[in-house]
Amino acid sequence: MTGPTIGSLRVNGATLHYEVRGRGPLLLLIPGGTGGAASFDGIADELAATYTVAAYDPRGLSRSPLDDADAEQRVAEHAEDAFRLLELLSPGEPARVFGSSSGAIAALHLLTAHPERVERVVAHEPPVVEVLPDASEHRALIARVQETFRTQGPMPAMAVFAAGLKKDGDTAEPAPAPELPPEAAARAEQTLAGLPFFVSRIVPAFMSYVPDLDRLASLSDRLVLACGQDSRGELPYRPAALMAERFGTELRHFPGGHIGLTTHSAEFGAAIEKALRPHPSPGNAPCGRAMPGMAV
């Protein structure tokens, strides 16, 4: 497989770096965290055997600079960036979209704002905590993360944040990071520079986002909600499980946990490809319907 075609796109207040591989219908990959387009390097070539695969660095991260480094970040604007890429790379033809974590939040908003441009969305663990019955507790977590960032810096703030995503919500003793393959470890080192922006701008803006559940329910025939098979009960898992139950749709389970894209790249890519296929008929779904109580 040859290397990707590199491009840049001017959007409102930023210039987006994007990469395109393959041929076929467009599949837009929206990264979460600070990974950018590089976070998909382990799966993009395989997906490019079937799709024209486009990945990009979200505004303010890596190679997508902001015009104003202090600009406030909004989910709607990030989703509009994705829409502009769809207009550029798949004009007039609905595309497929995958998003993980904060990228999944942008993908949900893209679906509600521009459903005519989206054939299918796979949203992996979107942490839309405002849909949860205990949302106030998670607002308090984000406030602690921001206070830690102001007083101690990005790495301690990220430790508080990561620990708060676990089942018990304990923000004192985060679990050790999983061992990563060498290529993934190298990419992880490259993304550390984005931590201050992510912790101080993306985390509070995205985790305070309130999705339009009624609108998503009406579009649920083109939405796949997915979670990590190893992250049951953790905070990013719970909103997707709750929405799947509310919409009466199947909750897919992908390999690994919240960062399964990094720790189980090949298997995760295969799960994305499978999720992009038409919905299975009732009774033949691979994961079972989300059960009452699953999300609490």
C-alpha positions in Angstrom: 0.0 0.0 0.0 1.4 3.4 -1.0 1.5 6.3 1.5 -1.4 8.6 2.0 -2.2 11.6 0.0 -1.7 14.7 2.2 -4.0 17.7 2.0 -5.0 20.8 4.0 -8.4 22.5 4.2 -9.1 26.0 5.4 -12.1 26.1 7.8 -13.4 28.8 10.1 -10.6 29.7 12.4 -8.2 26.9 11.5 -6.4 24.9 8.8 -7.0 21.1 8.9 -4.4 18.6 8.0 -5.9 15.5 6.4 -4.7 12.2 4.8 -6.5 10.1 2.2 -5.9 6.4 1.3 -7.6 3.9 -0.9 -10.5 3.9 -3.3 -14.3 3.4 -2.9 -16.9 5.1 -0.8 -15.6 7.6 1.7 -14.9 6.6 5.3 -14.1 9.6 7.5 -12.1 8.7 10.7 -12.5 11.2 13.5 -9.8 10.7 16.2 -10.3 11.3 20.0 -7.8 12.5 22.5 -4.6 14.0 21.1 -3.8 11.3 18.6 -4.8 13.0 15.3 -4.7 11.2 12.0 -1.7 9.2 13.1 -3.8 7.3 15.7 -5.4 5.4 12.7 -2.1 4.4 11.1 -2.5 0.8 12.4 -5.9 0.3 10.6 -6.1 2.8 7.7 -4.4 0.6 5.1 -6.6 -2.4 5.8 -9.8 -0.2 5.6 -8.5 1.4 2.4 -8.9 -2.0 0.7 -12.6 -1.3 0.7 -13.0 2.5 1.3 -11.5 5.8 0.5 -10.2 6.4 4.0 -9.7 10.0 5.2 -8.3 10.8 8.6 -7.4 14.2 10.0 -6.0 16.2 12.9 -8.8 18.0 14.7 -8.4 21.8 14.9 -5.9 22.9 17.5 -4.1 19.6 17.6 -0.8 18.4 15.9 -0.8 19.7 12.3 -4.1 21.6 12.3 -3.3 25.0 13.8 -5.8 27.5 15.0 -5.8 31.1 13.8 -6.3 32.1 17.4 -4.5 29.8 19.8 -6.9 30.9 22.6 -10.1 30.3 20.7 -12.9 28.6 22.6 -13.6 25.0 21.4 -17.1 23.9 20.6 -18.4 20.5 19.5 -20.6 22.1 16.8 -17.6 23.7 15.2 -15.6 20.4 15.3 -18.5 18.7 13.7 -18.7 21.4 11.0 -15.0 20.7 10.2 -15.9 17.1 9.6 -18.8 18.2 7.4 -16.5 20.4 5.3 -14.2 17.4 4.8 -17.2 15.4 3.6 -18.1 18.2 1.2 -14.6 18.2 -0.1 -13.9 14.5 -0.4 -17.4 13.1 -1.1 -19.4 15.8 -2.8 -23.0 14.9 -3.2 -22.6 11.3 -1.9 -23.3 10.3 1.8 -20.3 9.0 3.6 -19.5 6.6 6.4 -18.0 8.0 9.6 -16.2 6.5 12.5 -15.4 8.5 15.7 -13.9 7.5 19.0 -14.1 9.2 22.4 -14.2 13.0 21.8 -14.2 12.2 18.0 -17.4 10.1 18.6 -19.0 13.2 20.2 -18.2 15.2 17.1 -19.6 12.4 14.9 -22.9 12.3 16.9 -23.3 16.1 16.3 -22.4 15.7 12.6 -25.2 13.1 12.3 -27.8 15.3 13.9 -26.7 18.5 12.0 -26.2 16.9 8.5 -27.9 13.6 8.3 -28.2 13.9 4.5 -24.4 13.7 4.3 -24.0 10.6 6.5 -24.9 7.1 5.5 -23.6 5.4 8.7 -21.9 6.6 11.9 -20.0 4.3 14.2 -19.5 6.0 17.6 -17.1 4.3 20.0 -17.5 5.3 23.6 -18.6 8.9 23.2 -18.3 10.4 26.8 -21.5 12.4 26.6 -21.9 12.2 30.4 -24.7 14.8 30.5 -27.1 12.0 29.4 -26.4 10.1 32.6 -28.5 10.3 35.8 -25.4 11.1 37.9 -24.2 13.8 35.5 -23.5 16.2 38.4 -20.8 13.9 39.7 -19.0 14.0 36.4 -19.3 17.8 36.2 -17.5 17.8 39.5 -14.8 15.5 38.1 -14.2 17.9 35.2 -13.9 20.8 37.6 -11.3 18.9 39.6 -9.4 18.2 36.3 -9.4 21.9 35.4 -8.3 22.9 38.9 -5.5 20.4 38.8 -4.4 21.7 35.4 -4.3 25.2 36.7 -2.3 24.4 39.8 -0.2 21.4 38.8 -0.1 21.2 35.0 -1.3 18.8 32.3 0.2 15.5 33.4 -1.3 15.5 36.9 -4.6 16.8 35.4 -4.6 13.9 32.9 -3.9 11.5 35.7 -6.9 12.8 37.6 -9.0 12.6 34.5 -8.0 9.1 33.6 -8.6 7.8 37.1 -12.0 9.4 37.1 -13.0 7.4 34.0 -12.6 4.1 35.9 -15.4 2.2 37.5 -15.0 3.5 41.0 -14.3 7.0 39.9 -11.3 7.2 42.2 -9.1 10.1 41.2 -6.2 9.4 43.5 -4.5 6.3 42.2 -4.8 5.9 38.4 -4.2 2.4 37.0 -0.9 1.9 35.1 -1.1 2.5 31.4 -1.3 -0.7 29.3 1.8 -1.9 27.4 1.7 -0.7 23.8 3.1 -2.1 20.6 6.3 -0.3 19.6 4.7 1.7 16.8 1.8 2.8 19.0 4.2 3.7 21.8 6.1 6.0 19.4 2.9 7.7 18.4 1.9 8.2 22.0 5.2 10.0 22.6 4.4 12.3 19.7 1.0 13.3 21.1 2.2 14.5 24.5 2.5 18.0 23.1 -1.3 18.2 22.6 -2.1 17.4 26.3 -2.4 21.0 27.5 -4.9 21.9 24.7 -6.8 18.6 25.2 -7.1 18.9 28.9 -7.9 22.6 29.1 -10.0 23.1 26.0 -11.4 19.8 24.6 -12.3 18.0 27.9 -14.5 20.7 29.4 -16.1 21.6 26.1 -16.9 18.1 24.9 -17.9 16.6 28.2 -20.4 19.4 28.9 -22.0 18.7 25.5 -25.7 17.7 25.6 -26.7 15.6 22.6 -30.2 15.8 21.1 -31.4 12.3 22.1 -34.7 12.7 20.3 -33.0 13.6 17.1 -30.5 10.8 17.4 -33.3 8.3 18.1 -35.0 9.3 14.9 -31.7 8.6 13.1 -30.7 5.5 15.0 -31.1 3.3 11.8 -27.8 4.8 10.6 -26.0 5.0 14.0 -23.9 2.2 15.6 -23.0 2.6 19.2 -20.0 0.7 20.3 -18.0 0.2 23.5 -14.8 -1.6 24.5 -15.4 -5.2 25.8 -12.9 -4.5 28.6 -14.4 -1.2 29.7 -17.8 -2.3 31.0 -18.9 0.0 33.8 -16.4 2.7 33.1 -17.5 6.2 32.5 -17.0 6.4 28.7 -18.9 3.1 28.3 -22.1 4.2 30.2 -23.5 6.9 27.8 -23.3 4.6 24.8 -25.0 1.8 26.7 -27.7 4.1 27.9 -28.4 5.5 24.4 -28.5 2.0 22.9 -31.1 1.0 25.5 -33.1 4.1 24.9 -33.0 3.8 21.1 -33.7 0.1 21.2 -30.5 -0.6 19.2 -27.7 -3.1 19.6 -24.6 -2.2 21.5 -21.5 -3.4 19.8 -18.4 -4.5 21.7 -15.0 -3.8 20.2 -11.7 -5.3 21.3 -9.9 -3.8 24.3 -11.1 -0.9 26.4 -11.4 2.9 25.7 -8.1 2.9 23.8 -8.7 -0.4 22.0 -7.8 1.3 18.7 -4.2 1.6 20.1 -3.9 -1.6 22.1 -5.7 -4.0 19.6 -5.3 -2.2 16.3 -5.9 -5.1 13.9 -8.9 -6.5 15.7 -10.3 -3.0 16.2 -10.1 -2.2 12.5 -11.9 -5.5 11.7 -14.6 -4.5 14.2 -15.0 -1.1 12.5 -15.3 -2.8 9.1 -18.0 -5.1 10.4 -19.9 -2.3 12.1 -20.0 -0.4 8.8 -22.1 -3.2 7.2 -25.9 -3.0 7.2 -27.6 -3.7 10.5 -28.2 -7.4 11.2 -31.7 -8.6 11.4 -33.2 -9.0 14.9 -32.1 -12.2 16.6 -28.9 -12.3 14.6 -27.0 -9.5 16.2 -23.5 -10.3 17.5 -23.6 -8.5 20.8 -27.2 -8.6 22.2 -29.4 -5.8 23.1 -28.3 -3.4 25.8 -30.0 -4.6 29.0 -31.9 -2.4 31.5 -29.5 -1.2 34.2 -26.4 -1.7 32.0 -25.6 1.9 32.0 -25.7 2.6 35.7 
